[in-house]
Amino acid sequence: MTVQERIAPQGRELADRLRTAAELLPNPDAPDFADAFERFADARIVLLGEATHGTHEFYAARAAITRRLIERHGFNIVAVEGDWPDIARIDDYVRHNAPRPRQGDPFARFPTWMWRNREVLAFADWLRSHNEHLPEQSRASMRGLDVYSLGESIHAVITYLDTHDPSAAEEARRRYGCLLPWEDEPQHYGRAVEYGELAGCEDAVVAQLGELLEHRMKLIAEDGEAFFDAEQNARIVRAAESYYRAMYRGSAASWNLRDRHMFDTLQRLMAHEDDARAVIWAHNSHIGNASATAMGWHGEFNIGELVRTGYGDQAVLIGFGTDRGTVAAASDWGAEMHVKQVRPARDDSWEAAFRHTGYARSLTDWRGPRRAELAEALSQTLLERAIGVIYRPQTELTSHYFEAVLADQFDAYVWFEETRAVTPLGPERPHGAPETWPFGL
């Protein structure tokens, strides 16, 4: 019995439609990989997903597409699902700036491999080279969107004020002193506040942000880029304080706060840069439209939904998927990373539909009226797999699958039938990298 004979009739019809519509792609490391993605260059924001946080092909493909958009089409922001202070060290590197003052080493917290890997190193080296001969104001930046850097962001605000307004720095120390005992375990702060064991620090962090904004015109005149960084870190402290309290009010509350912060950060980046055009790197669960998934049906939204609402057709949401291979992931939060075997996708999943095309690599684009029939075929509800920094194959159905309507979740989908894990960097500084290289812990 052939593979096609083993597929149910409805599945065969879907696979046939995908087989007809999909465009074959070369290896993501090939120089012509990005050719097929030229069609997305007229957007202001291109969101590039991933079905895992530890797969080489996803990182390599996003890097290739982003290089093309920067080099040929004027995109000037790469915003990623990472912490602002950590990604700021990469930004310093790629834009040839002096390193910002830091309290600790970048990417030292779990999961270190998510941004500290050879795939990101190769992209950062390329971006640094691309920026080298450009005027400072024309250099493409790399920014972090996430909310987890409570301690680092507190340190960044105080360090900034020590230089620009010492008396204000002392007041910031007093205000942030409420949070400093919890900076290493902020979730414990959230629990203590939510269970009435501790008075919260919300008023203090809001007041600190307010005072910084009150003097913004003077501070911007002194050094606009430094103020922008300090303001963003003060906003992160405010958001992180709320986030760790929201953790104990349910997953939807904390998820929504986090993705709202990501979107707000993107909005500030778009306003900060001249002729801003951005590429977003984040998990499918963030960059796809949540309203088309079980997440949205249970009260969660994400940056993809907010961007779709705010930018309409000026934004393109591109999902990524795989059937099998290996992935860098841990079994529990904070546990050691392993290269794990990814199980072949379930037969009732979107991944299985793409597997049945028989294509090793493909791009499927269903935008526009000419692709209405394809969009209709993708408007059914199937399971979709999401592997984050944790992968538990033994409980895969309950741990990693959710329902989704692909046609409304994304505008296009990049398929890799078989993938391999990213290559984490060791503790040593990469050969030939300057002393300021962000990954040299």
N, C-alpha and C positions, 0 to 999 in steps of 0.2 A: 504494500500500500504506500503510495507517495505521500509526501507532506501535505499537498493540497487535498488529497482524499481524506486525510485525517482531520482536517479543519471543518467545523460546522459550516453549513451553507452561508449563514450570515457573516461568519468570519472570513470565508472565502471571498465574498463580495467586497468586504472592507479591504482585505489584502489586495484584491485586484485593483481597486480604486487607488490605493496607496502606491502600488507598483507602477501604475500608469502615470501618476502625478509626480512621484519622487524624482529628483535629479541626483544622479550619482556624484559622489564627491571623492577626491583623492585623499590620501593620507593627510591628517591635519598638519604634519610636519613638512608637507610638500610646498614648494614656493607658490603654486597656483591654487592652493586651497581656498583662499579668500575671493577668488574670481566670482564665484556664484553669489557672493554677498554684496556685490556692488549695488544691487537693486534696493538695498536698505539705506543707501547713503544720503537720501533726501530727507531722512528723519532728523529731528533735533535730539531725540534720546533713543538709543538702541539698548535694550535690556537683554543680556545674554545669560542664560541660566546654566544649570548643572543638575544632574539627578543624584550626584554624590558630592561630598567635599574632598574626595581623595582620588580622582581619576585623571590620568595624564591627558587623555584625548580631550576632555572638557577644557582643561587649562590651555592646552596647545591650540585648540580651535578658537577659543575666545581671544587668545593672544594674536593669532593670525588675522582674525577679523578686525580686531582693534587696531593693529598696525596699519591695515589698509585704510580704515576710516580716519585715522590721524594723518597718515602720510599723504593721502590723495584727496581727502574731503574735509579737512579742517576741523575735525573733532579735537577738542582740547581738554576734556576732563575724562579721567577713568576713575569711577567711584565704585568701591568694592565693599562686600560684606565683611568688613574688618574694622578694628578699633581706630579711631582718628589718630591718637598719638603714635601708635605702632606704624600705621600706614604713612604717617607724616615723615617718619625716618626714610622710607622709600621715596617719598616725594622730594625730600631734601636731596637725595642721591640723584634722582632722575632730572631734577631742575638745577643741579650744580649749586645748591645753596649750602650754607653752613648748617651743621646739625643743630636741632633745637635742644635746649636743656632737657635732661631726662632724669627721672628718679630711678628707673631700673632698666633692665635689658628689654628690647622689643621681642615680641613673640615668645616670651618665656612662659606664658600661661598655656594651659591646655586649651585648644589643640594646636600645638606648635607647628605641625606639618601643613596646616591649611594654607598658610601664606609663606612659610619658611621652607620652600622646596625649589628644586632646580628649574621647574617650569616658570615660576614667578621670577627667579633670578635671571633667566634668559630674557624675559620680557622687559624687566627693569633695565638690564644692560642695553637692550635695543632702544628703549625710550630715552635713556641718558644720551646715547649717541645721536639720536634724532634731534634732541633739544640743544645739543652742544653749540651749534653755530647760529641758533635763533636768538633774537632779542629776548630779554628776560620776560617781557610781558606776553610774548608769543609762545612760550614753552608750554607744552601739555603737562598737566598735573595729575597726580594720583592721590586719591583721597579715601578716607575711611568713613563709612556710613553708620557704624554700629554704636552701641550704647554702653558697653561693658567696662569702659576704662575709668572707673570712678577715681581711684587713687592717682593714676597718671594725669588725669585731667585736672584734679585739684592742684597737684604739683605744678602743672603747666601754667595755670592761672596765677598762682602765687609768684612763680618765677618771673612771669611777665610783669606783674605789678612791682616786684622788687626793683626792676630796671626803670619802669616808667612812672611809678607813683608809690614810693616806699611807705607813706602813711596809709594809703589804701591797701597795701600788702598786709600790713599789720591787722587791719580790720578783716581782710579776707581770711587770715589765719584764725582769727577768733570765730568767724562764722563757720568756716569749714571744720573747725575743731570738733564740732558736734559729730561729724562723720568720720574723722580720721581714725578713731579706734576700731572702726569697722571696715577699713579700706581693703583689707586682705580677705575678709569674709562678709561682703556686703549683704548676702542673703540672710545672714543672722540678724543684721540690722532690720531688714524688712520684717522678719518674723517677730522680733521684739516689739516693733511699733504696732504691727497689725494685731498682736495679741495683748496690747495694752501694758506691756512691761517697760516701755520706754517712750518718752516724748519724742516726737519726730523732729527732723531737721528741715522740713520743707520750707518754713518761713525764712530760715537763714540762707538757704541756697537760692531762693527766689530773690531775696534782698540783695545778695551778692551780684547776681546777674543784672538786676535793675540798676545798681550803682555803676557797674561797668558800662551799661548802655547810656546812662545819664551823661557820662563824660566821653562818649564815643567820638564826637567831632574833634575834640582836642587830641585824643589818642590816635585817631585815624590820620590826622595831619602829621603826627610824629612818625608813624610807621604803620601804614594801612594793612599790610600783609600780616604783621605781627599782631595787630589788634584783631584781625579776622580770626586768626588762630586762637587767641585768648578768648574771644567771644564764643567761638564754637566749643571750646573746652568748658566754659562756664555753662553753656546750654547742655552739654553732656552731663555735667554734675547734677543739674536740675532734673534731667530726664532719667538718669540712673537712680537717683533717690526715689523718684516715683516708680520706676520699674521694679526695684527690689521690694517695695511695699506691695505693688500690684501682683507680684508672684503668688502671694498668699490670698488673693481674691479670685483666683482661677486663671487657667491658661489663656483664655481669650483676652482678658484684660491686659496681661503682660505682653502677649504677642502683639496686640494692637498698639500698645504704647511704643514698643520697639519699632514697628514698621512705620508708625506715624513719625517717629524721630528720624528714621532713614529718609522718608520723603521730605520732611522739613529741611534736613541737611542738604538734600539734592536741590531743593528750591533755593537755598541760600547760595549754593555753588553756582547755580545757573544765573543768579542775579549778580554774583561777584565777578564772573568772567565776562569779558567783552565777546560778543557773538558766541555765546556758550553753546556747545554741542557735546553731549555726554554719552559715554558707554558705561553701562552698569554691569558688574559681575556679581551675581548672587545665586543662591539656590533657586531651583524651579519654584519651590514653595513660596519664595519671596517675589520673584519677578513675573510669574504667571498671574492672571487675573483671579484672585481668590474667590470672587463671586461665582465662578464657574466650577468650584470644587466643594468638597465636603467641608473644608475649612470655612468658606463663606457661608455655607448653609447652616453652620453652627455659630455664627456671630463673629468670625475673624475676618479682617481685611489685611491687605499687604501693600507693599510699595508698588507692585505691578498694577493693582486695581486703582490706586491713587494716581499713578502716572497716566493710566488710561483715561481716567475721569478728567484729569487736569490738562492733558496735552492732546487727547484724541488721536487723530491720524498722524500727528507729529511724533508719535512714539511707536516703536515696534517691539513686540514681546516675543522672544525666540527661546523655546524650550529645547532641552537636550536630553537624550535618553540612551540607554544601553540595555542589552539583554543579559550578558554574562561577562566574566573575566575576573580581574582582581581589583581590590580597592584598599586604600590606606584608611583604616578606621580603628576605633577602640570598641571594646565590649561594654564599657560603662564610662560615665563621665569621670574624667580625671585618670582613667586607667591607661596603661601602656598601649601605644599604637602597634597594630599588626597589619601585615598584608593579608587580607582575607579574600577567600573565594566568593564571588557573587553568584548566587544561584540563577539559573535560567528563569526568566520572568514567568509568572502565572499565565495560563492560557486565556483567562478572562481579563487581561490587561491590555492597555494601549501598547506596551512594549511588545507583547506577543503579536499584535497586529502588524507592527513594523518588522518583527522577526520573520513573519510569514511572507514578506515581500522577497526574501532571499537576498536582499542587498546588504553589503557589508557597511557601507556609509552612504548617507543620502541627506538631502535637504528637501523638505516638503513645505510649500508656501501656499496658503489658501486665502490670501487677501484678494479682494476685488471681485466684481460681478462675474468675470469669466471663470472663476473657480467656485461658483455657488454650489454646484453639485458635490464637489469635494467637501466643502464646508458643511453641507447638509449631512454627508456620510460621517463626518467627525463630530456631529452634534449629539450623538448618543452618549450614555454614561457607561464608562468602563473604569476599572481600577488603574491606578498609576502608582509607580513605586518611587519612594523618596528615601534615600540613604544620606544621613547627615554625617557628623563626626563619629556617631555610634552606629554599628551594624550588628544586628542580632539575627543571623540566618535561621536559628532554631524557632524564632517567633516572628518570622518575616511578615506573615499576613497581618497580624495585629500591630506589629511595630513599624511597618514600613509602607503599607498600602493605604490609599484613600481613593474615593471616587472622584472622577473629574470628567468634564465635557471639554474635550481637547480643542474644538473649534472656537470656543469662547475663552478658553484659558490662555492660548497663545495665538500669534499670527502665523508662526512658522515653527518647524520642528527639525532639529538636527539629530540624525540617528547614527549610532555606532553599534554594530551588532556585538562586537567583542572589544573589551577595553582592558587597560592595565593600570596599576596603581601609580600615583605620583611618586617622585623620588625625593624624600625629605633630605634636607641638608643636615650634616652633622654639626657638632658644636664648633668645629674649626672654621676659620675665615676662608671663604673660597679663594683658590689660587688666583693671584693677580688682582683681586678686588681691593679697593682703597680701604684705609683704616676706618673710614666712616661708613663702610658698607653696613646696612641695617641688619643683616643676618649674622654678622660675626659676633656671636654671643660670648 
